[in-house]
Amino acid sequence: MKKVIDWHTYFMSLAHLSALRSKDPNTGVGAVIVDNVNRIVSIGYNGMPRGCDDSLFPWDREGDFLDTKYAYVVHAELNAILNAPRSVQDCSLYVSLFPCNECAKAIIQSGIKKIYYESDKYADADNTIASKRMLTAAGIDLIQLDYTIDVKITKTLK
């Protein structure tokens, strides 16, 4: 019998595939929103807002605020919420990196009920601590997958 991947692996793999669209040279993040019958509602990745040319804005992590990506980039989770063609109420979110506090606010307000995440590399950062505090208070289930998915493109199209 053919082996088939489980839903968690499938959706997290899609999140990683989406992250490959990000032009962020340091941290590409992808997110997938799924309803309660495993239908994909929306996908997002971290990038500049629609209409803002990626080459005209900084991708640096350090320096004055206006000279870093942090003033401009829309995170994967927020992109997925904003791009959803319908309500994401009661949906689940698959994201390759645990959401920051700003994304947590949008996740809570949108009605997402579960977050499946892979990396928690910023667990000790204040914005992640605040995020976990809000998400937990809002009753959102936080589930860290106990494995890492690696999606690579081996061929590029021209």
DSSP file with accessible surface (Angstrom, degrees, kcal/mol):
  #  RESIDUE AA STRUCTURE BP1 BP2  ACC     N-H-->O    O-->H-N    N-H-->O    O-->H-N    TCO  KAPPA ALPHA  PHI   PSI    X-CA   Y-CA   Z-CA
    1    1 A M              0   0  235      0, 0.0     2,-0.2     0, 0.0     0, 0.0   0.000 360.0 360.0 360.0 138.2    0.0    0.0    0.0
    2    2 A K        -     0   0  177      1,-0.1     2,-0.3     0, 0.0     0, 0.0  -0.435 360.0-121.1 -69.3 136.4    1.3    3.5   -0.9
    3    3 A K        -     0   0  196     -2,-0.2     2,-0.4     0, 0.0    -1,-0.1  -0.613  28.7-164.1 -76.7 137.3    2.3    5.7    2.0
    4    4 A V        -     0   0  124     -2,-0.3     2,-0.1     0, 0.0     0, 0.0  -0.964  19.7-117.4-123.7 138.3    0.4    9.0    2.2
    5    5 A I        -     0   0   97     -2,-0.4     2,-0.0     1,-0.1     0, 0.0  -0.419  33.0-112.3 -73.6 152.4    1.4   12.0    4.3
    6    6 A D     >  -     0   0   81     -2,-0.1     4,-2.4     1,-0.1     5,-0.1  -0.282  30.1-102.1 -78.1 167.8   -0.9   13.1    7.1
    7    7 A W  H  > S+     0   0  136      1,-0.2     4,-3.0     2,-0.2     5,-0.3   0.888 119.8  54.3 -59.3 -41.6   -2.8   16.4    7.0
    8    8 A H  H  > S+     0   0   65      1,-0.2     4,-2.4     2,-0.2     5,-0.3   0.930 111.1  45.0 -61.5 -44.0   -0.4   18.2    9.3
    9    9 A T  H  > S+     0   0   26      2,-0.2     4,-2.3     1,-0.2    -1,-0.2   0.912 113.8  51.1 -65.4 -41.4    2.6   17.3    7.1
   10   10 A Y  H  X S+     0   0   98     -4,-2.4     4,-1.9     2,-0.2    -2,-0.2   0.957 114.3  41.1 -60.2 -52.4    0.7   18.3    4.0
   11   11 A F  H  X S+     0   0    1     -4,-3.0     4,-1.9     1,-0.2    -2,-0.2   0.889 115.5  49.4 -69.4 -37.7   -0.4   21.7    5.3
   12   12 A M  H  X S+     0   0    0     -4,-2.4     4,-2.4    -5,-0.3    -1,-0.2   0.884 108.6  54.5 -69.4 -33.2    2.9   22.6    6.9
   13   13 A S  H  X S+     0   0   30     -4,-2.3     4,-2.5    -5,-0.3    -2,-0.2   0.908 107.4  50.5 -63.9 -39.2    4.7   21.6    3.6
   14   14 A L  H  X S+     0   0   35     -4,-1.9     4,-2.7     2,-0.2    -1,-0.2   0.883 107.6  53.7 -64.6 -37.0    2.4   24.0    1.8
   15   15 A A  H  X S+     0   0    0     -4,-1.9     4,-2.1     2,-0.2    -2,-0.2   0.932 110.9  45.9 -62.1 -43.5    3.4   26.7    4.3
   16   16 A H  H  X S+     0   0   35     -4,-2.4     4,-0.9     2,-0.2    -2,-0.2   0.889 111.4  51.7 -66.5 -39.7    7.0   26.0    3.6
   17   17 A L  H >< S+     0   0   82     -4,-2.5     3,-0.9     1,-0.2     4,-0.3   0.931 109.9  49.6 -62.2 -43.1    6.4   26.1   -0.1
   18   18 A S  H >< S+     0   0   12     -4,-2.7     3,-2.3     1,-0.2     4,-0.4   0.893 102.2  62.5 -61.9 -38.9    4.6   29.4    0.2
   19   19 A A  H >< S+     0   0   10     -4,-2.1     3,-1.6     1,-0.3    -1,-0.2   0.789  88.7  70.6 -59.0 -25.3    7.6   30.7    2.2
   20   20 A L  T << S+     0   0   91     -4,-0.9    -1,-0.3    -3,-0.9    -2,-0.2   0.669  88.7  63.6 -68.6 -12.9    9.8   30.2   -0.8
   21   21 A R  T <  S+     0   0  150     -3,-2.3    -1,-0.3    -4,-0.3    -2,-0.2   0.674  81.7 103.3 -79.5 -18.5    7.9   33.2   -2.4
   22   22 A S    <   -     0   0   17     -3,-1.6    25,-0.1    -4,-0.4     6,-0.1  -0.421  60.1-157.0 -68.6 138.7    9.3   35.5    0.3
   23   23 A K        +     0   0  124     23,-0.4    -1,-0.1    -2,-0.1    24,-0.1   0.358  53.9 124.7 -94.7   4.7   12.1   37.8   -0.8
   24   24 A D        -     0   0   13     22,-0.4    -2,-0.1     1,-0.2    22,-0.1  -0.514  53.3-153.3 -65.3 119.1   13.3   38.1    2.8
   25   25 A P  S    S+     0   0   93      0, 0.0    -1,-0.2     0, 0.0     3,-0.1   0.652  87.7  33.7 -72.6 -13.1   17.0   37.0    2.6
   26   26 A N  S    S+     0   0   86      1,-0.2     2,-0.4    33,-0.2    -2,-0.1   0.814 124.8  20.6-108.0 -45.5   17.0   35.9    6.3
   27   27 A T        -     0   0   18      2,-0.0     2,-0.5    19,-0.0    -1,-0.2  -0.839  56.4-173.9-138.6  99.0   13.6   34.5    7.3
   28   28 A G        -     0   0   37     -2,-0.4     2,-0.4    -3,-0.1    -9,-0.1  -0.808  15.6-174.8 -88.9 127.0   11.1   33.3    4.8
   29   29 A V        -     0   0   12     -2,-0.5    17,-1.5   -10,-0.2     2,-0.3  -0.974   6.7-168.7-125.5 140.0    7.8   32.4    6.6
   30   30 A G  E     -A   45   0A   0     -2,-0.4    66,-1.9    15,-0.2     2,-0.3  -0.915   0.3-167.3-125.7 154.0    4.7   30.8    5.1
   31   31 A A  E     -AB  44  95A   0     13,-2.6    13,-2.5    -2,-0.3     2,-0.4  -0.997   4.7-167.6-141.7 144.1    1.2   30.3    6.5
   32   32 A V  E     -AB  43  94A   0     62,-2.6    62,-3.2    -2,-0.3     2,-0.5  -1.000   9.6-153.2-132.2 131.0   -1.8   28.2    5.5
   33   33 A I  E     -AB  42  93A   0      9,-3.0     8,-3.1    -2,-0.4     9,-1.4  -0.915  18.4-175.8-105.9 131.0   -5.3   28.6    6.9
   34   34 A V  E     -AB  40  92A   2     58,-2.8    58,-3.1    -2,-0.5     6,-0.2  -0.967  17.0-133.9-130.1 140.0   -7.5   25.5    6.8
   35   35 A D    >   -     0   0    8      4,-2.6     3,-1.6    -2,-0.4    56,-0.1  -0.213  42.1 -87.1 -85.8-176.9  -11.2   25.0    7.7
   36   36 A N  T 3  S+     0   0  137      1,-0.3    -1,-0.1     2,-0.1    55,-0.0   0.509 126.4  52.0 -75.3  -2.7  -12.5   22.1    9.8
   37   37 A V  T 3  S-     0   0   87      2,-0.1    -1,-0.3     0, 0.0    -2,-0.0  -0.010 122.0-100.9-117.2  27.1  -12.9   19.8    6.8
   38   38 A N  S <  S+     0   0   59     -3,-1.6     2,-0.5     1,-0.2    -2,-0.1   0.760  73.0 145.3  62.8  33.6   -9.3   20.3    5.6
   39   39 A R        -     0   0  147     -4,-0.0    -4,-2.6     1,-0.0     2,-0.4  -0.847  53.2-119.1 -97.6 134.7  -10.1   22.7    2.8
   40   40 A I  E     +A   34   0A  70     -2,-0.5    -6,-0.2    -6,-0.2     3,-0.1  -0.584  32.1 177.1 -73.8 125.1   -7.5   25.4    2.3
   41   41 A V  E     -     0   0A  12     -8,-3.1     2,-0.3    -2,-0.4    -7,-0.2   0.803  62.4 -15.0 -95.7 -39.2   -9.0   28.8    2.8
   42   42 A S  E     -A   33   0A  11     -9,-1.4    -9,-3.0    42,-0.1    -1,-0.4  -0.992  50.7-152.5-163.1 159.6   -5.9   31.0    2.3
   43   43 A I  E     +A   32   0A  68     -2,-0.3     2,-0.3   -11,-0.2   -11,-0.2  -0.980  19.0 172.4-136.4 146.9   -2.1   31.0    2.0
   44   44 A G  E     -A   31   0A   3    -13,-2.5   -13,-2.6    -2,-0.3     2,-0.3  -0.976  13.3-167.1-149.9 163.6    0.4   33.8    2.8
   45   45 A Y  E     -A   30   0A  69     -2,-0.3     2,-0.4   -15,-0.2   -15,-0.2  -0.942  40.6 -86.3-144.6 163.8    4.1   34.5    3.1
   46   46 A N  S    S+     0   0    7    -17,-1.5   -22,-0.4    -2,-0.3   -23,-0.4  -0.623  70.1 117.3 -79.0 128.4    6.1   37.4    4.5
   47   47 A G  B     -E   74   0B   6     27,-2.0    27,-3.2    -2,-0.4     3,-0.1  -0.972  63.6 -58.5-170.5 179.2    6.6   40.2    2.0
   48   48 A M        -     0   0   17     -2,-0.3    25,-0.1    25,-0.2     3,-0.1  -0.365  66.3 -88.4 -71.0 153.9    6.0   43.8    1.1
   49   49 A P    >   -     0   0   49      0, 0.0     3,-2.3     0, 0.0    -1,-0.1  -0.243  58.9 -79.9 -60.1 152.1    2.4   45.1    0.8
   50   50 A R  T 3  S+     0   0  214      1,-0.3     3,-0.1    -3,-0.1    -3,-0.0  -0.237 120.2  23.5 -52.4 133.2    0.7   44.8   -2.6
   51   51 A G  T 3  S+     0   0   85      1,-0.2     2,-0.7    -3,-0.1    -1,-0.3   0.307  93.8 113.0  90.6  -9.7    1.9   47.6   -4.9
   52   52 A C  S <  S-     0   0   46     -3,-2.3     2,-0.3    -4,-0.0    -1,-0.2  -0.870  70.8-126.7 -99.2 115.6    5.1   48.2   -3.0
   53   53 A D    >   -     0   0   87     -2,-0.7     3,-2.1     1,-0.2     4,-0.4  -0.449  10.7-142.6 -64.0 119.9    8.1   47.3   -5.1
   54   54 A D  G >  S+     0   0   38     -2,-0.3     3,-0.9     1,-0.3    -1,-0.2   0.789  98.7  59.1 -53.7 -31.2   10.3   44.9   -3.1
   55   55 A S  G 3  S+     0   0   93      1,-0.2    -1,-0.3     3,-0.0    -2,-0.1   0.628  99.0  58.1 -78.6 -10.9   13.4   46.5   -4.5
   56   56 A L  G <  S+     0   0  129     -3,-2.1    -1,-0.2     2,-0.1    -2,-0.2   0.466  99.9  65.0 -96.5  -1.9   12.6   49.9   -3.2
   57   57 A F  S <  S-     0   0   60     -3,-0.9    12,-0.1    -4,-0.4     2,-0.1  -0.896  86.7-104.2-123.5 152.1   12.4   48.8    0.5
   58   58 A P        -     0   0   33      0, 0.0    14,-0.1     0, 0.0    10,-0.1  -0.369  17.9-169.7 -76.0 151.1   15.0   47.5    2.9
   59   59 A W        +     0   0   39      8,-0.1   -33,-0.2    -2,-0.1     9,-0.1   0.187  46.7 128.1-116.2  10.2   15.4   43.9    3.9
   60   60 A D        -     0   0   99      7,-0.4     9,-2.6     1,-0.1    10,-0.4  -0.321  48.8-155.3 -69.7 151.9   17.9   44.6    6.7
   61   61 A R  S    S+     0   0   94      7,-0.2     2,-0.3     8,-0.1    -1,-0.1   0.651  75.3  48.3 -97.3 -21.8   17.3   43.3   10.2
   62   62 A E  S    S+     0   0  170      5,-0.1     2,-0.3     7,-0.0    -1,-0.1  -0.892  80.0  54.6-125.3 154.0   19.4   45.9   12.0
   63   63 A G  S    S-     0   0   62     -2,-0.3     5,-0.1     5,-0.1     2,-0.0  -0.769  93.9 -12.1 124.7-170.7   19.7   49.7   11.9
   64   64 A D  S >  S-     0   0  121     -2,-0.3     3,-2.4     1,-0.1     4,-0.2  -0.373  73.1-111.3 -61.9 145.1   17.3   52.6   12.3
   65   65 A F  G >  S+     0   0  129      1,-0.3     3,-1.9     2,-0.2     6,-0.6   0.865 117.3  51.5 -47.7 -47.5   13.7   51.4   12.2
   66   66 A L  G 3  S+     0   0  112      1,-0.3    -1,-0.3     4,-0.1    -2,-0.1   0.643 106.9  55.9 -69.9 -12.1   12.9   53.0    8.9
   67   67 A D  G <  S+     0   0   87     -3,-2.4    -7,-0.4   -10,-0.1     2,-0.3   0.226 100.2  75.3-101.3  11.4   16.0   51.4    7.4
   68   68 A T  S X  S-     0   0    4     -3,-1.9     3,-1.0    -4,-0.2     4,-0.2  -0.818  87.2-115.0-119.7 164.8   14.9   47.8    8.4
   69   69 A K  G >> S+     0   0   12     -9,-2.6     4,-2.6    -2,-0.3     3,-2.0   0.745 102.1  80.4 -66.2 -24.1   12.3   45.4    7.0
   70   70 A Y  G 34 S+     0   0  113    -10,-0.4    -1,-0.2     1,-0.3    -4,-0.1   0.748  87.1  55.6 -62.4 -23.9   10.3   45.6   10.3
   71   71 A A  G <4 S+     0   0   35     -3,-1.0    -1,-0.3    -6,-0.6    -2,-0.2   0.687 123.3  21.8 -79.1 -14.3    8.7   48.9    9.3
   72   72 A Y  T <4 S+     0   0   64     -3,-2.0    -2,-0.2    -4,-0.2    -3,-0.1   0.714  89.1 103.2-127.0 -33.5    7.3   47.5    6.0
   73   73 A V     <  -     0   0   23     -4,-2.6     2,-0.5   -25,-0.1   -25,-0.2  -0.363  54.4-144.1 -70.6 137.1    6.9   43.7    5.8
   74   74 A V  B     -E   47   0B  24    -27,-3.2   -27,-2.0   -29,-0.1   -29,-0.1  -0.887  28.4-123.9 -94.3 124.7    3.5   42.1    6.1
   75   75 A H     >  -     0   0   69     -2,-0.5     4,-2.7   -29,-0.2     5,-0.2  -0.277  18.1-111.2 -70.6 158.5    3.9   38.8    8.0
   76   76 A A  H  > S+     0   0    0      1,-0.2     4,-2.5     2,-0.2   -45,-0.2   0.873 115.4  52.4 -56.6 -43.3    2.7   35.5    6.5
   77   77 A E  H  > S+     0   0    6      2,-0.2     4,-2.2     1,-0.2    -1,-0.2   0.932 112.1  44.5 -62.9 -45.7   -0.1   35.0    9.0
   78   78 A L  H  > S+     0   0   58      1,-0.2     4,-3.2     2,-0.2     5,-0.2   0.907 111.9  53.3 -67.3 -39.7   -1.5   38.5    8.4
   79   79 A N  H  X S+     0   0   28     -4,-2.7     4,-2.2     1,-0.2    -1,-0.2   0.922 109.2  49.2 -59.0 -43.8   -1.2   38.1    4.6
   80   80 A A  H  X S+     0   0    0     -4,-2.5     4,-0.6    -5,-0.2    -1,-0.2   0.920 113.8  45.9 -63.4 -41.5   -3.1   34.8    4.8
   81   81 A I  H >< S+     0   0   29     -4,-2.2     3,-0.9     1,-0.2    -2,-0.2   0.947 115.3  46.1 -65.3 -47.7   -5.9   36.4    6.9
   82   82 A L  H 3< S+     0   0  115     -4,-3.2    -1,-0.2     1,-0.2    -2,-0.2   0.815 113.8  48.8 -66.8 -30.2   -6.1   39.5    4.6
   83   83 A N  H 3< S+     0   0   65     -4,-2.2    -1,-0.2    -5,-0.2    -2,-0.2   0.488  81.3 120.7 -88.8  -3.8   -6.1   37.4    1.4
   84   84 A A    <<  -     0   0   22     -3,-0.9   -42,-0.1    -4,-0.6     4,-0.1  -0.411  57.0-148.4 -64.7 132.6   -8.8   35.0    2.6
   85   85 A P  S    S+     0   0  115      0, 0.0     2,-0.3     0, 0.0    -1,-0.1   0.537  80.0  16.3 -78.6  -7.1  -11.8   35.0    0.2
   86   86 A R  S    S-     0   0  118    -45,-0.1    -2,-0.0     1,-0.0   -45,-0.0  -0.906 105.5 -54.5-149.9 179.0  -14.1   34.2    3.1
   87   87 A S        -     0   0   77     -2,-0.3    24,-0.1     1,-0.1    23,-0.0  -0.261  31.6-156.8 -60.1 144.2  -14.2   34.3    6.9
   88   88 A V    >   +     0   0    7     22,-0.3     3,-2.1    -4,-0.1    -1,-0.1   0.202  42.4 145.0-105.0  13.7  -11.5   32.3    8.7
   89   89 A Q  T 3  S+     0   0   94      1,-0.3    23,-0.2    23,-0.1    22,-0.2  -0.267  74.2   5.5 -52.8 131.2  -13.7   32.0   11.8
   90   90 A D  T 3  S+     0   0   93     21,-2.6    -1,-0.3     1,-0.2    22,-0.2   0.591 102.7 131.4  68.4  12.5  -13.0   28.6   13.5
   91   91 A C    <   -     0   0    1     -3,-2.1    22,-2.7   -56,-0.1    23,-1.1  -0.356  54.9-119.7 -85.7 173.4  -10.2   27.7   11.1
   92   92 A S  E     -Bc  34 114A  23    -58,-3.1   -58,-2.8    21,-0.2     2,-0.5  -0.870  17.8-144.2-111.8 150.0   -6.7   26.4   11.9
   93   93 A L  E     -Bc  33 115A   0     21,-2.7    23,-3.4    -2,-0.3     2,-0.5  -0.958   6.3-163.1-117.0 128.6   -3.5   28.1   11.0
   94   94 A Y  E     +Bc  32 116A   8    -62,-3.2   -62,-2.6    -2,-0.5     2,-0.4  -0.963  20.9 169.6-107.1 125.3   -0.3   26.3    9.9
   95   95 A V  E     -Bc  31 117A   0     21,-2.5    23,-1.1    -2,-0.5   -64,-0.2  -1.000  37.6-141.7-142.6 139.4    2.8   28.5   10.2
   96   96 A S  E    S+     0   0A   9    -66,-1.9    23,-2.3    -2,-0.4     2,-0.4   0.734  92.3  36.6 -73.6 -21.3    6.4   27.7    9.9
   97   97 A L  E    S- c   0 119A  26    -67,-0.3    23,-0.2    21,-0.2    -1,-0.1  -0.997  98.6 -98.4-133.8 135.4    7.5   30.2   12.7
   98   98 A F        -     0   0    9     21,-2.3    24,-0.1    -2,-0.4    -2,-0.1  -0.214  52.4-102.1 -54.1 135.5    5.5   31.0   15.8
   99   99 A P        -     0   0    0      0, 0.0    -1,-0.1     0, 0.0    32,-0.1  -0.246  29.9-125.6 -65.2 145.3    3.5   34.2   15.3
  100  100 A C     >  -     0   0   14     -3,-0.1     4,-2.4    31,-0.1     5,-0.1  -0.218  35.2 -94.4 -76.6 175.9    4.6   37.5   16.8
  101  101 A N  H  > S+     0   0   37      1,-0.2     4,-1.7     2,-0.2     5,-0.1   0.854 124.1  53.4 -64.2 -35.5    2.4   39.6   19.0
  102  102 A E  H  > S+     0   0  111      2,-0.2     4,-1.4     1,-0.2    -1,-0.2   0.922 111.8  44.4 -67.7 -42.3    1.1   41.7   16.1
  103  103 A C  H  > S+     0   0    5      1,-0.2     4,-2.8     2,-0.2    -2,-0.2   0.872 107.0  61.3 -67.7 -35.3    0.0   38.7   14.2
  104  104 A A  H  X S+     0   0    0     -4,-2.4     4,-2.8     1,-0.2     5,-0.2   0.906 101.3  53.1 -57.5 -40.6   -1.5   37.2   17.4
  105  105 A K  H  X S+     0   0   91     -4,-1.7     4,-2.5     1,-0.2    -1,-0.2   0.930 111.8  44.5 -60.7 -45.3   -3.8   40.2   17.6
  106  106 A A  H  X S+     0   0   23     -4,-1.4     4,-2.0     2,-0.2    -2,-0.2   0.891 112.3  52.5 -66.9 -39.0   -5.0   39.6   14.0
  107  107 A I  H  X>S+     0   0    0     -4,-2.8     5,-1.4     2,-0.2     4,-0.8   0.942 112.5  44.9 -61.8 -47.0   -5.3   35.8   14.6
  108  108 A I  H ><5S+     0   0   47     -4,-2.8     3,-1.0     1,-0.2    -2,-0.2   0.952 114.3  48.0 -62.8 -49.0   -7.5   36.3   17.7
  109  109 A Q  H 3<5S+     0   0  167     -4,-2.5    -1,-0.2     1,-0.3    -2,-0.2   0.818 108.0  55.9 -64.1 -30.5   -9.7   39.0   16.0
  110  110 A S  H 3<5S-     0   0   22     -4,-2.0   -22,-0.3    -5,-0.2    -1,-0.3   0.651 112.5-116.7 -78.4 -16.9  -10.2   36.8   12.9
  111  111 A G  T <<5 +     0   0    6     -3,-1.0   -21,-2.6    -4,-0.8    -3,-0.2   0.573  53.5 161.0  94.2  10.1  -11.5   33.9   14.9
  112  112 A I      < -     0   0    1     -5,-1.4    -1,-0.3   -23,-0.2   -20,-0.2  -0.433  19.7-167.9 -62.9 138.6   -8.8   31.3   14.2
  113  113 A K        +     0   0   92    -22,-2.7    28,-2.3     1,-0.2     2,-0.4   0.649  60.6  35.7-107.9 -21.1   -9.0   28.6   16.9
  114  114 A K  E     -cd  92 141A  77    -23,-1.1   -21,-2.7    26,-0.2     2,-0.5  -0.998  55.6-162.1-138.2 143.4   -5.8   26.5   16.4
  115  115 A I  E     -cd  93 142A   0     26,-3.0    28,-3.2    -2,-0.4     2,-0.5  -0.989   3.3-168.6-124.7 121.4   -2.3   27.3   15.5
  116  116 A Y  E     +cd  94 143A  23    -23,-3.4   -21,-2.5    -2,-0.5     2,-0.3  -0.942  21.0 173.7-103.4 125.3    0.1   24.5   14.3
  117  117 A Y  E     -cd  95 144A  22     26,-2.3    28,-2.9    -2,-0.5   -21,-0.2  -0.909  28.3-163.5-133.6 161.4    3.6   25.8   14.2
  118  118 A E  E    S+     0   0A  16    -23,-1.1     2,-0.3    -2,-0.3   -21,-0.2   0.797  71.7  41.8-106.5 -69.2    7.0   24.3   13.6
  119  119 A S  E     +c   97   0A  38    -23,-2.3   -21,-2.3   -24,-0.1    -1,-0.3  -0.580  42.4 175.7 -90.1 142.3    9.8   26.7   14.8
  120  120 A D    >   +     0   0   29     -2,-0.3     3,-1.8   -23,-0.2    -1,-0.1  -0.264  29.8 142.5-129.9  43.0    9.7   28.6   18.1
  121  121 A K  T 3  S+     0   0  120      1,-0.3     3,-0.2     2,-0.1    -1,-0.1   0.681  71.8  49.4 -66.0 -16.1   13.2   30.0   17.7
  122  122 A Y  T >  S+     0   0   78      1,-0.2     3,-2.1    -3,-0.1     6,-0.3   0.018  70.4 129.2-108.0  29.8   12.2   33.4   19.2
  123  123 A A  T <  S+     0   0   30     -3,-1.8    -1,-0.2     1,-0.3    -2,-0.1   0.788  73.7  48.6 -55.1 -32.2   10.5   31.8   22.3
  124  124 A D  T 3  S+     0   0  151     -3,-0.2    -1,-0.3     4,-0.1     2,-0.2   0.479  87.1 108.3 -90.4  -2.2   12.4   34.1   24.7
  125  125 A A  S <> S-     0   0   35     -3,-2.1     4,-2.4     1,-0.1     3,-0.5  -0.502  76.8-123.9 -76.4 144.3   11.7   37.3   22.8
  126  126 A D  H  > S+     0   0  138      1,-0.2     4,-2.7     2,-0.2     5,-0.2   0.875 110.0  54.0 -56.0 -40.3    9.3   39.7   24.4
  127  127 A N  H  > S+     0   0   69      1,-0.2     4,-1.9     2,-0.2    -1,-0.2   0.862 110.5  46.7 -68.7 -29.7    7.0   39.8   21.3
  128  128 A T  H  > S+     0   0    5     -3,-0.5     4,-2.7    -6,-0.3     5,-0.2   0.901 111.4  50.9 -75.1 -39.3    6.7   36.0   21.3
  129  129 A I  H  X S+     0   0   71     -4,-2.4     4,-2.2     1,-0.2    -2,-0.2   0.939 112.6  46.6 -61.8 -44.3    6.0   35.9   25.1
  130  130 A A  H  X S+     0   0   36     -4,-2.7     4,-2.5    -5,-0.2     5,-0.2   0.909 111.0  53.5 -63.4 -40.9    3.3   38.6   24.6
  131  131 A S  H  X S+     0   0    0     -4,-1.9     4,-3.0    -5,-0.2     5,-0.3   0.944 109.7  46.4 -58.7 -50.1    1.9   36.6   21.7
  132  132 A K  H  X S+     0   0   53     -4,-2.7     4,-2.4     1,-0.2     5,-0.3   0.888 110.6  54.0 -62.5 -37.6    1.7   33.4   23.7
  133  133 A R  H  X S+     0   0  186     -4,-2.2     4,-2.2    -5,-0.2    -1,-0.2   0.940 113.9  40.7 -61.5 -48.1    0.1   35.3   26.6
  134  134 A M  H  X S+     0   0   57     -4,-2.5     4,-2.0     2,-0.2    -2,-0.2   0.932 115.7  49.3 -67.2 -46.3   -2.7   36.7   24.3
  135  135 A L  H  <>S+     0   0    0     -4,-3.0     5,-2.4    -5,-0.2     4,-0.2   0.911 113.6  46.6 -62.2 -41.1   -3.3   33.6   22.3
  136  136 A T  H ><5S+     0   0   92     -4,-2.4     3,-1.7    -5,-0.3    -1,-0.2   0.932 111.1  51.5 -66.2 -44.4   -3.6   31.4   25.5
  137  137 A A  H 3<5S+     0   0   90     -4,-2.2    -1,-0.2    -5,-0.3    -2,-0.2   0.848 108.0  53.5 -60.8 -32.6   -5.9   34.0   27.1
  138  138 A A  T 3<5S-     0   0   47     -4,-2.0    -1,-0.3    -5,-0.1    -2,-0.2   0.474 117.2-114.9 -82.2  -3.4   -8.1   33.9   24.0
  139  139 A G  T < 5 +     0   0   55     -3,-1.7     2,-0.4     1,-0.3    -3,-0.2   0.715  59.9 155.3  79.2  22.0   -8.3   30.1   24.2
  140  140 A I      < -     0   0   11     -5,-2.4     2,-0.3    -6,-0.2    -1,-0.3  -0.692  44.6-122.7 -85.3 130.3   -6.5   29.3   21.0
  141  141 A D  E     -d  114   0A  85    -28,-2.3   -26,-3.0    -2,-0.4     2,-0.6  -0.587  22.2-158.2 -73.2 131.0   -4.8   25.9   20.9
  142  142 A L  E     +d  115   0A  50     -2,-0.3     2,-0.5   -28,-0.2   -26,-0.2  -0.953  13.7 178.8-114.7 113.3   -1.1   26.1   20.2
  143  143 A I  E     -d  116   0A  59    -28,-3.2   -26,-2.3    -2,-0.6     2,-0.5  -0.957  14.1-157.5-123.2 114.7    0.4   22.9   18.8
  144  144 A Q  E     -d  117   0A  98     -2,-0.5   -26,-0.2   -28,-0.2     2,-0.2  -0.786  21.3-129.0 -90.2 126.8    4.1   22.6   18.0
  145  145 A L        -     0   0   16    -28,-2.9    -1,-0.0    -2,-0.5   -29,-0.0  -0.517  11.2-138.0 -70.8 142.2    4.8   19.9   15.5
  146  146 A D  S    S+     0   0  150     -2,-0.2     2,-0.3     2,-0.0    -1,-0.1   0.096  79.4  54.6 -94.1  24.4    7.6   17.6   16.7
  147  147 A Y  S    S-     0   0   71      2,-0.0     2,-0.4     0, 0.0    -2,-0.1  -0.959  76.8-122.0-147.2 165.3    9.3   17.4   13.4
  148  148 A T        -     0   0  118     -2,-0.3     2,-0.4     2,-0.0    -2,-0.0  -0.930  17.0-147.7-114.7 136.7   10.8   19.8   10.8
  149  149 A I        -     0   0   18     -2,-0.4     2,-0.5  -137,-0.1   -31,-0.0  -0.854   8.1-162.5-103.4 135.4    9.7   19.9    7.2
  150  150 A D        -     0   0  114     -2,-0.4     2,-0.5     2,-0.0  -137,-0.1  -0.959   7.1-175.9-122.1 110.8   12.3   20.8    4.5
  151  151 A V        +     0   0   36     -2,-0.5     2,-0.4  -135,-0.1    -2,-0.0  -0.938   9.1 177.0-108.6 125.4   10.9   21.9    1.1
  152  152 A K        -     0   0  155     -2,-0.5     2,-0.6  -132,-0.0  -135,-0.0  -0.972  26.5-137.9-129.3 145.2   13.4   22.6   -1.6
  153  153 A I        +     0   0  100     -2,-0.4     3,-0.1     1,-0.1    -2,-0.0  -0.877  18.2 179.9 -97.8 125.4   13.1   23.6   -5.2
  154  154 A T        +     0   0  143     -2,-0.6     2,-0.4     1,-0.2    -1,-0.1   0.549  68.0  41.4-103.1  -8.5   15.6   21.7   -7.3
  155  155 A K        -     0   0  161      2,-0.0     2,-0.4     0, 0.0    -1,-0.2  -1.000  68.1-152.7-140.0 136.3   14.7   23.2  -10.7
  156  156 A T        -     0   0  112     -2,-0.4     2,-0.3    -3,-0.1     0, 0.0  -0.888  13.7-134.5-110.4 144.8   13.8   26.7  -11.6
  157  157 A L              0   0  161     -2,-0.4    -2,-0.0     1,-0.0     0, 0.0  -0.688 360.0 360.0 -91.8 149.2   11.6   27.8  -14.4
  158  158 A K              0   0  245     -2,-0.3    -1,-0.0     0, 0.0     0, 0.0  -0.735 360.0 360.0-109.2 360.0   12.6   30.6  -16.8
